[in-house]
Amino acid sequence: KTDFINFISDQEWKSIEPVSSWFGPSSFLMSSMSALFQLSMWIRHCHGYLTENVGIPVWGSYAVFALATLFSGLILGLVSEALMPSLPR
């Protein structure tokens, strides 16, 4: 506590560089990181639901997520190819 009070009263805070805007809490980078963490918690919740409530074995839940990953990649690839104009090769 005393160190914090001395930090403020001695104005040591003026010598510290501010955080880059890239790492600010409202930046695009940190918002994306937050979305990834939220996605991982949702996947964990879904895995628990599939294994505990539905009764799917753990390997079955992994298979569901593997197939979902493959199909989402397939769809995103098809959409990106459909939206991108033909580039000269």
Steps between C-alpha positions, in 0.01 A plus 500: 500500500776742590682424174189591304453824694866590443462417131218754476636768730851493349344511152696195386209418269617775262811300408303194383418462132129470420368171364499478122160543339541148359486358851229726640192326636274632224739434210417262218778262608378469859136474391599214269689328782194534722279350229737203468491439874121520498490255209722256689271521805196438277669196344584371848137548605377316189744215562371467857141504377566236235684266735294547818145575386479333160723208593737514205842353582794740520643377170158558341498858619848549355378353172205742494734797548745366242224466242364845587849644449540326164157608375543860618836513320340360189218756510738790569724386214209479259365839606843664469546351152153616394556854629856544374535601136717279285855614546749463216751224563 
